[in-house]
Amino acid sequence: MAQNRNYYADRLERITFGALLIASCLTILGGIGNVLHSAMLEHLGVPAGPLLWTVGLIAYGIASWRTGIFPRYVAVMLILFEPASILTGVVLSPFAPLRDSGSYTGGVEKAFAVMILGFALRQFGRGSPLGADAPLPSPRMTA
C-alpha cells in the first residue's frame, strides 16, 4: 500500500513539473509577443501562462509535500510562491503603482522564496549519501 502511495505521489510530482515547464514556455512566448506586439503570442502569455504557472506551482508544492523528498517548508514555499507575490505587489502598490504589464514589487517576495529554496537545496545536498562535495561514484562493470 505504501509503495502505491509513493508511486502516485512521484507520478503527480512528475506531471506537475511537466505542467510547470509548459507554463514557463507559454509565459516566455507571451513575453516575446508583448515585445513584438503580436496579439496571438500575447494571449499565450496572459492569462494562460501565469494561470497555469500558479496552479502548477500549487500542485507541485502539494506533490512535493506528499513525496517528502524536501523539507515541508519547501513545499509550503512552492505553494505560496505566486499567491504571496501577488499579495506583496498589492501591499506595496501605494509605493510602487501596479501597471497593466505587471509590476516588479512581487519580486521582493520571490527573492526571499528563492533564497529559502537555495538553503533547502544546500541542506539537501549535505544530507545526501554522497555529501555535498563528494565525487559521483563510477559505474561498476558487471559480468
Contacts in CASP RR format, 6 or more apart in sequence:
PFRMAT RR
TARGET T0000
AUTHOR 0000-0000-0000
METHOD contacts of the structure
MODEL  1
MAQNRNYYADRLERITFGALLIASCLTILGGIGNVLHSAMLEHLGVPAGP
LLWTVGLIAYGIASWRTGIFPRYVAVMLILFEPASILTGVVLSPFAPLRD
SGSYTGGVEKAFAVMILGFALRQFGRGSPLGADAPLPSPRMTA
6 67 0 8 1.000
9 63 0 8 1.000
9 66 0 8 1.000
9 67 0 8 1.000
10 67 0 8 1.000
12 59 0 8 1.000
12 62 0 8 1.000
12 63 0 8 1.000
12 66 0 8 1.000
13 60 0 8 1.000
13 63 0 8 1.000
13 64 0 8 1.000
13 66 0 8 1.000
13 67 0 8 1.000
16 56 0 8 1.000
16 59 0 8 1.000
16 60 0 8 1.000
16 61 0 8 1.000
16 63 0 8 1.000
17 60 0 8 1.000
19 52 0 8 1.000
19 55 0 8 1.000
19 56 0 8 1.000
19 59 0 8 1.000
19 60 0 8 1.000
20 53 0 8 1.000
20 56 0 8 1.000
20 57 0 8 1.000
20 60 0 8 1.000
22 52 0 8 1.000
23 49 0 8 1.000
23 50 0 8 1.000
23 52 0 8 1.000
23 53 0 8 1.000
23 56 0 8 1.000
24 53 0 8 1.000
26 44 0 8 1.000
26 45 0 8 1.000
26 48 0 8 1.000
26 49 0 8 1.000
26 52 0 8 1.000
27 45 0 8 1.000
27 49 0 8 1.000
27 50 0 8 1.000
27 53 0 8 1.000
29 41 0 8 1.000
29 44 0 8 1.000
29 45 0 8 1.000
30 41 0 8 1.000
30 42 0 8 1.000
30 43 0 8 1.000
30 44 0 8 1.000
30 45 0 8 1.000
30 46 0 8 1.000
30 49 0 8 1.000
31 41 0 8 1.000
31 42 0 8 1.000
31 45 0 8 1.000
32 38 0 8 1.000
32 41 0 8 1.000
33 40 0 8 1.000
33 41 0 8 1.000
33 42 0 8 1.000
33 44 0 8 1.000
33 45 0 8 1.000
34 41 0 8 1.000
34 42 0 8 1.000
34 45 0 8 1.000
34 101 0 8 1.000
50 82 0 8 1.000
53 82 0 8 1.000
54 82 0 8 1.000
54 83 0 8 1.000
57 78 0 8 1.000
57 79 0 8 1.000
57 81 0 8 1.000
57 82 0 8 1.000
58 78 0 8 1.000
58 79 0 8 1.000
58 82 0 8 1.000
58 83 0 8 1.000
60 78 0 8 1.000
61 75 0 8 1.000
61 76 0 8 1.000
61 78 0 8 1.000
61 79 0 8 1.000
62 75 0 8 1.000
62 79 0 8 1.000
64 70 0 8 1.000
64 74 0 8 1.000
64 75 0 8 1.000
64 78 0 8 1.000
65 72 0 8 1.000
65 75 0 8 1.000
65 76 0 8 1.000
65 79 0 8 1.000
68 75 0 8 1.000
69 124 0 8 1.000
70 120 0 8 1.000
70 124 0 8 1.000
71 120 0 8 1.000
71 123 0 8 1.000
73 116 0 8 1.000
73 120 0 8 1.000
74 116 0 8 1.000
74 117 0 8 1.000
74 120 0 8 1.000
77 113 0 8 1.000
77 116 0 8 1.000
77 117 0 8 1.000
80 113 0 8 1.000
81 110 0 8 1.000
81 113 0 8 1.000
84 109 0 8 1.000
84 113 0 8 1.000
85 106 0 8 1.000
85 107 0 8 1.000
85 109 0 8 1.000
85 110 0 8 1.000
86 106 0 8 1.000
87 109 0 8 1.000
88 105 0 8 1.000
88 106 0 8 1.000
88 107 0 8 1.000
88 108 0 8 1.000
88 109 0 8 1.000
89 96 0 8 1.000
89 98 0 8 1.000
89 103 0 8 1.000
89 105 0 8 1.000
89 106 0 8 1.000
90 98 0 8 1.000
92 105 0 8 1.000
92 106 0 8 1.000
92 108 0 8 1.000
93 103 0 8 1.000
93 105 0 8 1.000
95 105 0 8 1.000
96 103 0 8 1.000
96 104 0 8 1.000
96 105 0 8 1.000
97 103 0 8 1.000
98 105 0 8 1.000
122 132 0 8 1.000
125 131 0 8 1.000
125 132 0 8 1.000
126 132 0 8 1.000
130 136 0 8 1.000
130 137 0 8 1.000
END
